[in-house]
Amino acid sequence: MYEINITADELIASLLRISETECVCLLDSCDVGHLGSHLLIAGIDPVETAEISNNDPAETLVKIDEYIASELACIFSISYDFGQKLLALKARKKEFRGVAEPDLFIASFEVLLIHDYDTGKTFLTGNDQKFGVISARLSANVENTVFDTETPAVDVTSNFTRSSYIASIETIKEHIRSGDTYQTNLTQQLTAPAPNDLSPQQIFWRLRRDHPAPFGAFLKRNDSTVVSASPERFFKIDSDRTISTSPIKGTRPRGATADEDNALRHELLTSKKDLAENTMIVDLLRNDLGRLCEYGSVVVEKLCELEEHPTFFHLVSTINGKLRDNIKMSEILRAVFPCGSITGAPKISTMRIIDEIETAPRGLSMGAIGYSIQNSKFEIPNCTDLSVAIRTAVIRDQIASFNVGGGIVIDSDPESEYDETLTKAKALLAAIGGKLS
């Protein structure tokens, strides 16, 4: 490892400036300290990038296995719609508002830039022959970097009206009564034209500053940019082959005062609806992990525990298991993707209902973003770690789009459910400077 004298903020500013002209992948825990997430991991000057989409998911899975098993570190995104292909669900034809999201984006790096929030140190790791050049580039791009600019508000549109979203909740309740689903995650897709003087880099800077999240991400891809402030881990695989997943079900905003905070904490912890939602998804994910893990090793480590973030309270559960020998990434994705917390339960029949009701492909929203390191030359423990791509926008041609939603159960109040989606949209709307029309 090669230590460099640069703070986390300076590192991010430099990486964002470099990303204006080339591929940069940045995963940032934002010093939030959630689920052991305490690193900023980034790569520039990738050895290779790929955007893959095809009708045969097996071909994509082969590529994923090849990239993960290589000597290089990988940072990637996987679209929700790839999950429909994995599960052989014939999706209703829907038009993307813009260019279709690739099933898989992946970038391979022989050098990683890492900042450890626990120690405050920044270092380079990997191919030491490139350390000098990369360090010099970072230093050169820190100066005169300004991302805190004001821009005019823009109108945001949705593929649902308030009334149509509420009507869709009633449709889901009929499916619940018929036994087709127990819980369905219904999303609306918001679209906003970003002002010409508001770059994806500025949007990420604002988002990180005002709404830090443990699984933040900025991916400058070939013709699009991903900006994410996800609070939710999908799954993590440690070097000892332990796999853990931490679904979020149950959300409240933080209060303006200590008394409001206490009231909202109590409301969430005593909400029968939110506790039931969370427990349903825990059962689903226990079953998913059971397809991959040694018999008897899957345990619920935490159930419906309150997690506090700078702008939200969440109910979070954690399920662990020990992977069987020689399990590949492709097998893991076949068993668990997409995450049950953003589909509902049971997964396959509920995904069919989602496809019937939602009018636009989800794209990356509700998919996954993550990294994998499987080589000791990077001098940190081998690890694969993915977030659920919630509170995640894709920006193409100055158009930002993202989905927000929530789990619908039989006792859901439709008005409250709709309002909760807007609460979840606030961080990205504020970063974009958008207001819903």
Secondary structure, 3 states (H helix, E strand, C coil): CEEECCCHHHHHHHHHHHCCCCCEEEEECCCCCECCECEEEEEECCCEEEEECCCCHHHHHHHHHHHHHCCCEEEEEECHHHHHHHCCCCCCCCCCCCCCCCCEEEEEECEEEEEECCCCEEEEEECHHHHHHHHHHHHHHHCCCCCCCCCCCEEEEECCCHHHHHHHHHHHHHHHHCCCCCEEEEEEEEEEECCCCCCHHHHHHHHHHHCCCCEEEEEECCCCEEEEEECCEEEEECCCCEEEECCEEEEEECCCCHHHHHHHHHHHHCCHHHHHHHHHHHHHHHHHHHCCECCCCCEEEEEEEEEECCCEEEEEEEEEEEECCCCCHHHHHHHHCCCHHHCEECHHHHHHHHHHHCCCCCCCCCCEEEEEECCHHHCCCCEEEEEECCCEEEEECCEEEEEEEEEECCCCCHHHHHHHHHHHHHHHHHHHCEEEC
